[in-house]
Amino acid sequence: MRRRSLVLAVLFVLGAACVPANLLAAEEPDLSLSALLAGGPERRPAPEVPGRGPGAALAGAAGLDTFPVGCATPLLLLLSRPEGPLDPSLRLAQTIAVARPLLEAERVTATRDGAFAIHFPAPAGSAAPLAIDRDRDGVPDAVDRLAEALVAARSFLVARLGYPPPTPDGEALDVFLVPLGHGLEGFAVPGRDAASQGPARGTAFLVLDADLPAERVMSATLHQVAHACLLASAPRAAIWWSEASASFLTVAATGDLSGFGPALRARQRSAGRGLAADGLLLMQGSLLWPQFLAERTGDAGVVRQIWSEIAASGADPLAAADRVLMRSSGMSLRQAFREFAAWNLFTGAQDDGRHYAFGRSLPEPALAAAGAALPVDLDPVGEVEPLGSVAFRLPGDGRTGSLDLSVRSEGGRAGADLLVAFRSQAPNRVLVPVPLDAGGEGHVLVPWADLAEAWIVLRNEGASGAGTRFQVRGLHDPVAPFDLASFTAQGSGMSIVLEWTTASEKGLVGWNVYRSESPTGPFSRLNQVAVPAYGDGSSDTGYIFNDDGVRPGRRYYYLVEGLTEAGLADRSHVVSGRSAATR
């Protein structure tokens, strides 16, 4: 794989073991939307919440002092489309959050493009941020910065990327500057049909924290304008996809990953959690999925095409992605997810320059130790959610033979691969599929002597439904893929005859023959077509190869290479032979 040169652009700078289940959990505390709906006695808003604004109302209903992410839009989307009655604390929080804020001595200014109306309170004192007006234009500098950020965000999303505008042309979207606190930077309030109070349509207004640091204004603003554009495109899209897309677009425009550090760490370290996991951190961290799609296809517009497919067909984001990918590149969702699971291992210090453009800046992947050496026994591996994956690291130890790896799975739609680093092929890793049969079982032999490290990647490729449980066992087979009983090279006139005999062969399909003029190489392949392997089990099998391309009286060095069913090579020791000298 070669790293895509796709640049989404920095456009604006305004500032032997049983694997326990807790190995599959995020280290960062998160807020699950489904758990929030389920409720609990500890989640009760304080009596004074109604007088303290939307930030306090949402934090009280969630039972949090500080939100794990700065965007509360997923929570507003959840509350705007409940599948059943909301409990009193959530209903109260929704009522407060969706009400247009009442500001003290409210002032309003329009952005220069007329697309936004910014509502802000009169400053409480000369030292307040909204009291500073260095350019003496009658508008606080903080509001000026916000106005420029709004114009830049809309230009990037609508004019450059082709997303629908947050409001129809000629209508301004209201933006309220309100002290939010509790770690919140802003949220978009979904709009409704005024006549029917029916499903959400577009965006009613945006709320941004009045105390945003200057360096966070661009990212926080663009994130909420992105939500507004996405609500205008498909207001009923899945919440996780909305937050992942808004986060992706924020990074695409600003090039700033710093605000998403905790979310990306949570996503990278939450092995086994699915793409559609409903934790706030995990939803933001899922920005890696649209980022992968954009880089893998070489087209940043693929994300907008998925949104257009959702709007046109009402499909869920994964079905829409499958249709768009099949039309544009012939790649299915399942194939894309297989690659995505692999890409997410090449981050941080594991970045090889061939995957994410900013892979070095991403958090390290979660690679649990499979064991210090063979044999290994991972039983059970904690449940892997739909479109989730988990990976384990297995070091080599230099012994001859093969890794005999077996995988058993139950539930979901299982998939398994090895990413193998061979010492002779460093720094590249080789993808070795573990084909699973209809019963969810599979087996593969991997030559062991040259293996430096193997990553065992287990996936649930189902878009929905049940989780998948895996059992993985790895044994050392000292005589696979072949046990070489003898290997000689003898001069015969003006040629050299190679003879080798195997005492056993397992999973072997062919041979290559290599020659060098030095015992340390480099070696060149002699045969254009692989020599078929005929061995079966533990019976002796002999082979003969005639090298007639030698010069008289010269010594040559040879090795043979067995090819396995998985397309992997295992080399023999080196032998030598001398051709006859001319008379």
VOGU-3710 file (C-alpha; in Angstrom, 3 decimals, decimal comma):
1> mrrrslvlav> 0,000/0,000/0,000  1,270/3,479/-0,794  0,389/6,535/1,233  -2,108/8,706/-0,605  -0,895/12,229/-1,297  -4,423/13,469/-0,684  -4,317/16,758/1,192  -7,590/17,896/2,667  -5,780/21,173/3,397  -5,033/23,450/6,274
11> lfvlgaacvp> -7,165/26,314/5,090  -7,566/28,479/8,108  -5,266/29,391/10,949  -7,076/31,793/13,230  -5,708/30,327/16,233  -1,044/-18,289/27,511  -3,634/-16,310/28,700  -7,268/-15,606/29,046  -7,836/-12,155/27,593  -9,952/-10,230/30,109
21> anllaaeepd> -12,781/-8,010/28,955  -11,155/-4,927/30,443  -8,442/-5,174/27,787  -11,161/-4,227/25,322  -12,226/-1,090/27,187  -11,178/2,505/26,661  -8,853/4,103/29,199  -10,630/7,460/28,889  -13,936/7,918/30,770  -16,732/8,197/28,226
31> lslsallagg> -20,464/8,914/28,166  -22,620/6,318/26,424  -25,830/7,733/24,968  -27,654/4,418/25,385  -26,602/4,262/29,032  -27,766/7,841/29,468  -31,207/6,951/28,152  -31,325/3,912/30,421  -30,931/6,318/33,333  -29,868/5,834/36,901
41> perrpapevp> -30,452/7,336/40,346  -27,143/9,190/40,230  -28,254/11,314/37,265  -30,309/14,161/38,676  -30,043/17,839/37,738  -29,425/20,219/40,599  -32,419/22,360/41,528  -30,675/25,526/40,382  -29,933/24,148/36,895  -32,721/26,066/35,073
51> grgpgaalag> -31,128/29,353/36,061  -27,614/28,300/35,070  -28,065/27,766/31,347  -27,860/24,893/28,862  -24,372/23,704/29,783  -25,342/23,128/33,413  -28,641/21,532/32,381  -26,957/19,018/30,078  -24,208/18,250/32,588  -26,725/17,749/35,365
61> aagldtfpvg> -28,844/15,396/33,285  -25,749/13,431/32,279  -24,452/13,269/35,849  -21,150/14,868/34,813  -19,016/17,707/36,030  -17,097/17,807/32,746  -18,074/16,349/29,385  -15,496/14,073/27,736  -15,792/16,059/24,475  -16,513/19,681/23,667
71> catpllllls> -19,472/19,011/21,359  -22,933/18,381/22,813  -24,667/18,039/19,431  -24,905/14,213/19,679  -26,763/14,623/22,961  -29,142/17,181/21,420  -29,739/14,844/18,466  -30,489/12,006/20,875  -32,975/14,091/22,840  -34,660/15,353/19,651
81> rpegpldpsl> -35,501/11,854/18,415  -36,278/9,651/21,434  -37,726/6,221/20,818  -39,805/6,509/23,968  -40,675/8,966/26,731  -37,711/10,805/28,231  -37,243/10,668/31,970  -37,828/14,003/33,789  -34,161/14,979/34,082  -33,529/14,493/30,359
91> rlaqtiavar> -36,777/16,201/29,417  -35,829/19,204/31,556  -32,340/19,340/30,026  -33,813/19,167/26,534  -36,285/21,950/27,266  -33,524/24,235/28,498  -31,023/23,374/25,749  -33,402/23,801/22,790  -34,846/27,089/24,049  -33,365/30,171/22,433
101> plleaervta> -31,024/31,661/25,043  -32,102/34,859/26,808  -29,065/37,134/26,926  -28,518/40,101/29,199  -28,716/43,304/27,114  -28,573/41,219/23,926  -26,766/42,592/20,906  -26,829/41,166/17,378  -24,367/41,520/14,523  -24,406/39,908/11,093
111> trdgafaihf> -21,419/38,284/9,405  -20,143/40,006/6,269  -21,689/37,311/4,045  -25,073/37,704/5,733  -25,267/33,957/6,438  -25,111/34,217/10,253  -26,556/36,473/12,951  -24,401/36,469/16,087  -26,202/37,098/19,374  -24,044/38,110/22,334
121> papagsaapl> -24,599/39,773/25,697  -23,333/43,174/26,714  -20,107/42,796/28,732  -20,506/42,563/32,498  -17,408/44,695/33,119  -14,452/46,342/31,426  -12,257/43,261/32,052  -14,673/40,803/30,451  -13,586/39,262/27,105  -16,613/40,731/25,349
131> aidrdrdgvp> -15,582/44,215/26,541  -12,366/44,234/24,478  -12,710/46,108/21,184  -9,214/47,019/20,027  -10,268/48,005/16,522  -13,036/50,217/17,932  -15,596/49,038/15,407  -18,276/48,735/18,066  -18,120/44,920/18,038  -16,030/42,981/20,586
141> davdrlaeal> -12,871/41,423/19,169  -14,059/37,958/20,262  -17,215/38,422/18,186  -15,152/39,637/15,231  -13,051/36,459/15,434  -16,164/34,331/15,604  -17,702/36,139/12,623  -14,643/35,470/10,468  -14,559/31,841/11,588  -18,226/31,400/10,628
151> vaarsflvar> -17,656/32,894/7,162  -14,534/30,759/6,593  -16,265/27,583/7,802  -19,268/28,066/5,525  -17,020/28,875/2,555  -14,966/25,718/3,048  -17,889/23,373/3,610  -20,328/24,773/1,059  -18,299/26,486/-1,676  -15,270/24,190/-1,619
161> lgyppptpdg> -16,604/20,761/-0,592  -20,152/21,069/-1,916  -22,158/20,391/1,259  -25,603/22,024/1,473  -25,674/25,387/3,274  -26,937/25,392/6,873  -29,887/27,585/5,841  -31,434/28,469/2,485  -29,865/31,378/0,667  -31,116/34,658/2,035
171> ealdvflvpl> -31,713/33,265/5,528  -29,288/33,840/8,376  -28,567/31,158/10,953  -28,648/32,441/14,523  -25,526/31,839/16,600  -25,640/32,485/20,355  -22,600/33,172/22,515  -23,407/31,669/25,910  -21,168/30,650/28,829  -21,440/26,862/28,741
181> ghglegfavp> -18,749/25,529/31,055  -18,463/21,814/31,908  -15,932/21,282/29,105  -18,436/22,184/26,372  -17,491/24,303/23,366  -20,817/24,325/21,539  -23,747/22,495/20,019  -26,233/22,657/17,158  -29,942/22,603/17,988  -31,893/20,548/15,431
191> grdaasqgpa> -34,766/22,409/13,795  -38,355/21,214/13,552  -41,301/21,727/11,275  -42,935/24,706/12,960  -46,425/23,543/12,038  -46,220/19,913/13,100  -43,394/19,840/15,621  -42,383/16,742/13,717  -38,965/15,301/12,915  -35,877/17,466/12,939
201> rgtaflvlda> -35,284/19,540/9,816  -32,029/21,398/9,483  -30,684/23,527/12,309  -32,660/25,907/14,508  -29,591/27,704/15,845  -26,043/27,204/17,072  -24,703/27,780/20,566  -20,994/28,460/21,159  -19,216/28,943/24,442  -18,675/32,632/25,163
211> dlpaervmsa> -15,411/31,815/26,921  -13,709/29,933/24,090  -9,944/30,548/23,986  -8,899/32,349/20,816  -6,971/29,296/19,577  -10,115/27,124/19,792  -12,506/29,467/17,992  -11,855/28,156/14,467  -12,092/24,452/15,291  -15,102/24,772/17,602
221> tlhqvahacl> -16,946/26,999/15,128  -16,240/24,839/12,115  -17,345/21,743/14,011  -20,792/23,189/14,707  -21,191/24,690/11,217  -20,320/21,220/9,872  -23,105/19,763/12,005  -25,485/22,391/10,601  -24,528/21,491/7,012  -24,955/17,777/7,729
231> lasapraaiw> -28,369/18,384/9,337  -29,362/20,236/6,172  -28,285/17,206/4,136  -29,785/14,290/6,112  -31,265/15,314/9,472  -32,083/11,734/10,527  -28,640/10,256/9,873  -27,110/8,091/12,583  -25,707/10,168/15,434  -22,295/8,463/15,445
241> wseasasflt> -21,863/9,177/11,742  -22,873/12,812/12,198  -20,261/13,343/14,911  -17,568/11,368/13,064  -18,191/13,373/9,882  -18,236/16,743/11,650  -14,960/15,832/13,361  -13,427/14,690/10,065  -14,452/17,942/8,372  -13,017/19,958/11,241
251> vaatgdlsgf> -9,642/18,259/10,869  -9,849/18,531/7,076  -10,288/22,299/7,275  -7,970/23,179/10,130  -5,392/20,408/10,128  -5,671/20,523/13,913  -5,773/17,148/15,666  -5,047/18,542/19,116  -8,672/18,959/20,112  -9,390/15,323/19,257
261> gpalrarqrs> -6,522/13,736/21,183  -8,650/12,084/23,903  -11,193/10,870/21,329  -8,531/9,370/19,075  -6,854/7,683/22,040  -10,193/6,243/23,100  -10,887/4,925/19,600  -7,428/3,442/19,170  -7,412/1,828/22,611  -11,015/0,614/22,634
271> agrglaadgl> -10,238/-2,658/20,946  -13,341/-4,602/20,048  -15,683/-1,603/20,027  -17,662/-1,135/16,818  -17,763/1,828/14,465  -21,289/2,659/15,607  -20,414/2,662/19,335  -22,389/5,457/21,005  -19,829/6,824/23,473  -19,136/10,524/22,897
281> llmqgsllwp> -15,374/9,964/22,764  -15,711/6,963/20,469  -18,012/8,821/18,078  -15,495/11,634/17,715  -12,626/9,155/17,410  -14,498/7,489/14,556  -13,383/10,437/12,416  -10,741/7,895/11,350  -13,381/6,077/9,269  -14,215/8,987/6,920
291> qflaertgda> -10,523/9,937/6,954  -9,647/6,406/5,836  -12,289/6,455/3,112  -11,030/9,794/1,780  -7,381/8,715/1,748  -7,994/5,170/0,534  -10,097/6,301/-2,440  -8,013/9,416/-3,071  -11,213/11,461/-3,073  -12,253/13,676/-0,159
301> gvvrqiwsei> -15,668/13,924/-1,829  -16,459/10,293/-0,998  -17,759/11,364/2,427  -20,139/13,896/0,881  -21,287/11,221/-1,587  -22,197/8,969/1,345  -24,226/11,803/2,871  -25,967/12,347/-0,471  -26,787/8,630/-0,653  -28,276/8,769/2,858
311> aasgadplaa> -30,368/11,790/1,891  -31,564/10,184/-1,352  -32,304/6,660/-0,140  -32,693/6,894/3,610  -30,005/4,213/3,982  -27,987/3,961/7,162  -24,378/5,248/6,870  -22,833/1,801/6,469  -25,219/0,666/3,733  -24,733/4,027/2,027
321> adrvlmrssg> -20,953/3,635/2,242  -21,199/0,161/0,710  -23,181/1,502/-2,268  -20,903/4,488/-2,826  -17,709/2,437/-2,552  -19,006/-0,238/-4,926  -19,954/2,412/-7,497  -16,734/4,410/-7,207  -14,058/1,772/-6,668  -15,634/-1,686/-6,741
331> mslrqafref> -14,805/-2,146/-3,057  -17,405/-3,480/-0,639  -17,957/-2,246/2,897  -16,524/-5,518/4,179  -13,362/-5,122/2,120  -13,007/-1,515/3,198  -13,383/-2,391/6,867  -10,753/-5,097/6,582  -8,271/-2,509/5,308  -9,451/0,051/7,881
341> aawnlftgaq> -8,715/-2,358/10,733  -5,188/-2,790/9,366  -4,622/0,957/8,797  -5,448/1,648/12,435  -2,449/-0,431/13,506  0,011/1,731/11,558  -0,171/4,774/13,810  2,182/6,535/16,206  5,560/4,800/16,320  4,131/2,028/14,076
351> ddgrhyafgr> 3,522/4,483/11,212  5,246/3,212/8,069  4,475/6,168/5,801  2,023/4,148/3,699  -1,269/4,659/5,487  -2,722/7,757/7,201  -1,045/10,953/6,035  -0,856/12,060/9,676  -0,274/8,536/11,020  2,759/9,569/13,066
361> slpepalaaa> 0,593/12,091/14,949  -2,075/9,537/15,860  -2,071/7,609/19,150  -0,437/4,209/19,356  -2,709/1,254/18,484  -3,915/-1,205/21,090  -1,755/-4,284/20,574  -2,136/-6,636/23,506  0,553/-9,262/24,028  -0,520/-12,663/22,737
371> gaalpvdldp> 2,264/-14,251/24,738  6,031/-14,181/25,141  6,573/-17,227/22,928  4,839/-20,210/21,389  2,559/-21,859/22,265  -0,086/-19,165/22,746  -3,685/-19,632/23,797  -6,147/-16,729/23,590  -9,332/-18,213/24,970  -11,617/-16,418/25,182
381> vgeveplgsv> -11,050/-13,101/23,437  -13,593/-10,547/24,690  -16,586/-10,016/22,420  -15,911/-7,950/19,300  -18,809/-5,685/18,325  -20,089/-5,335/14,734  -17,462/-3,517/12,655  -15,011/-3,773/15,511  -11,576/-5,358/15,646  -8,916/-6,396/18,132
391> afrlpgdgrt> -5,217/-7,117/17,581  -2,505/-9,008/19,438  1,267/-8,928/19,131  3,281/-12,162/18,893  7,119/-11,992/18,771  9,232/-14,497/16,855  12,088/-16,391/18,485  14,193/-17,557/15,521  13,397/-21,262/15,738  13,011/-23,233/12,521
401> gsldlsvrse> 9,616/-24,584/11,595  6,277/-22,808/11,409  3,630/-21,066/13,444  0,563/-23,292/13,282  -2,262/-20,830/13,983  -5,894/-21,870/14,387  -8,849/-19,529/14,854  -12,344/-20,411/16,006  -15,168/-17,886/16,072  -18,774/-17,745/17,155
411> ggragadllv> -21,399/-15,143/16,280  -21,300/-12,128/14,000  -19,377/-12,218/10,734  -15,832/-13,142/11,654  -12,651/-12,286/9,791  -9,014/-12,831/10,698  -5,617/-11,845/9,308  -1,991/-11,836/10,283  0,280/-8,878/9,582  3,735/-10,431/9,631
421> afrsqapnrv> 7,112/-8,705/9,817  9,847/-10,941/8,392  13,435/-9,982/9,183  14,453/-10,373/5,524  11,665/-8,043/4,372  11,917/-5,298/7,018  10,341/-2,809/7,402  7,452/-4,160/5,311  4,686/-6,294/6,783  3,028/-9,094/4,851
431> lvpvpldagg> -0,747/-9,557/5,010  -1,582/-13,228/5,607  -5,313/-14,047/5,474  -6,696/-16,693/7,812  -9,529/-18,159/5,707  -12,513/-19,089/7,880  -14,976/-21,758/6,801  -18,762/-21,627/7,156  -18,416/-22,804/10,742  -16,144/-19,896/11,631
441> eghvlvpwad> -12,942/-21,952/11,872  -9,661/-21,413/10,068  -6,016/-22,420/10,065  -2,781/-21,110/8,575  0,896/-22,084/8,637  3,462/-19,268/8,758  7,211/-19,912/8,433  8,734/-19,068/11,807  12,534/-18,840/11,517  12,556/-15,481/9,688
451> laeawivlrn> 9,556/-14,063/11,557  10,331/-10,997/13,695  6,783/-10,270/14,830  3,192/-11,093/13,899  0,065/-9,059/14,586  -3,044/-11,210/14,924  -6,052/-9,157/13,728  -9,551/-10,391/14,579  -12,620/-8,639/13,123  -16,384/-8,709/13,234
461> egasgagtrf> -17,271/-7,657/9,694  -21,021/-7,598/10,260  -22,563/-4,146/9,966  -25,035/-4,963/12,717  -26,286/-7,848/14,821  -24,384/-10,079/17,206  -20,895/-9,705/18,547  -18,154/-12,207/17,715  -16,122/-14,261/20,162  -12,801/-15,774/19,157
471> qvrglhdpva> -10,501/-18,523/20,333  -6,946/-18,425/18,994  -4,251/-21,061/19,452  -0,713/-20,906/18,116  1,631/-23,896/18,200  5,194/-24,398/17,018  5,514/-27,047/14,304  9,241/-27,804/13,937  8,926/-29,656/10,607  6,511/-27,390/8,691
481> pfdlasftaq> 6,299/-26,355/5,946  9,038/-28,862/5,090  11,627/-30,999/6,831  14,720/-31,067/4,637  16,440/-34,443/4,928  19,237/-33,735/2,427  20,364/-31,016/-0,002  23,390/-31,261/-2,305  24,893/-29,458/-5,299  27,209/-31,519/-7,527
491> gsgmsivlew> 29,049/-30,535/-10,682  28,101/-32,601/-13,691  30,072/-31,616/-16,736  29,260/-28,018/-17,635  26,293/-27,858/-15,258  25,527/-28,259/-11,578  22,828/-30,663/-10,414  20,863/-29,856/-7,284  19,178/-32,663/-5,367  17,088/-32,291/-2,268
501> ttasekglvg> 14,868/-34,634/-0,298  12,162/-33,755/2,219  11,200/-36,054/5,060  7,815/-34,318/5,327  5,857/-31,473/3,755  2,846/-29,564/5,126  0,881/-26,968/3,202  3,632/-26,701/0,593  2,715/-25,906/-3,028  6,010/-25,249/-4,797
511> wnvyrsespt> 9,731/-24,481/-4,801  12,026/-21,747/-6,040  15,739/-22,239/-6,610  18,265/-19,439/-5,964  21,933/-19,056/-6,911  24,736/-16,713/-5,879  28,476/-16,400/-6,404  28,882/-15,635/-2,690  27,674/-17,667/0,307  26,058/-14,532/1,766
521> gpfsrlnqva> 24,308/-13,474/-1,442  22,718/-11,697/-3,073  20,814/-14,667/-4,495  19,011/-14,656/-7,831  16,048/-16,846/-8,706  16,785/-19,427/-11,418  13,347/-20,895/-12,214  10,732/-18,816/-14,034  7,893/-21,090/-12,899  7,739/-22,611/-9,428
531> vpaygdgssd> 8,770/-26,276/-9,189  5,631/-28,127/-8,023  5,770/-29,647/-4,540  4,733/-33,278/-4,511  5,229/-34,271/-0,886  2,284/-35,452/1,162  2,537/-35,812/4,909  5,569/-37,605/6,322  6,810/-39,587/3,300  10,175/-38,835/1,664
541> tgyifnddgv> 10,022/-36,805/-1,544  12,992/-36,141/-3,833  13,617/-33,289/-6,291  16,264/-32,636/-8,963  17,119/-29,314/-10,624  19,779/-28,860/-13,318  21,586/-25,514/-13,521  23,247/-25,297/-16,929  23,833/-21,557/-16,820  27,181/-21,743/-15,018
551> rpgrryyylv> 30,685/-20,821/-16,104  33,422/-23,461/-16,190  35,405/-24,016/-13,025  33,420/-21,643/-10,839  31,916/-22,370/-7,422  28,270/-21,389/-6,937  26,061/-21,254/-3,872  22,433/-22,383/-3,793  19,370/-22,426/-1,589  15,827/-23,630/-2,153
561> eglteaglad> 12,710/-21,823/-1,043  9,485/-23,628/-0,201  6,241/-21,794/-1,010  3,243/-22,324/1,268  -0,465/-22,289/0,497  -0,598/-18,793/2,043  1,979/-17,542/-0,467  4,788/-17,368/2,096  8,375/-18,494/1,583  10,654/-20,550/3,826
571> rshvvsgrsa> 14,315/-20,822/2,791  16,755/-23,677/3,298  20,385/-23,553/4,313  23,014/-22,791/1,635  24,982/-25,473/-0,239  27,687/-25,065/-2,894  28,951/-26,867/-5,982  31,656/-26,312/-8,592  31,244/-26,784/-12,298  33,871/-28,663/-14,279
581> atr> 36,800/-26,679/-15,689  37,303/-26,637/-19,435  40,157/-28,739/-20,786
//
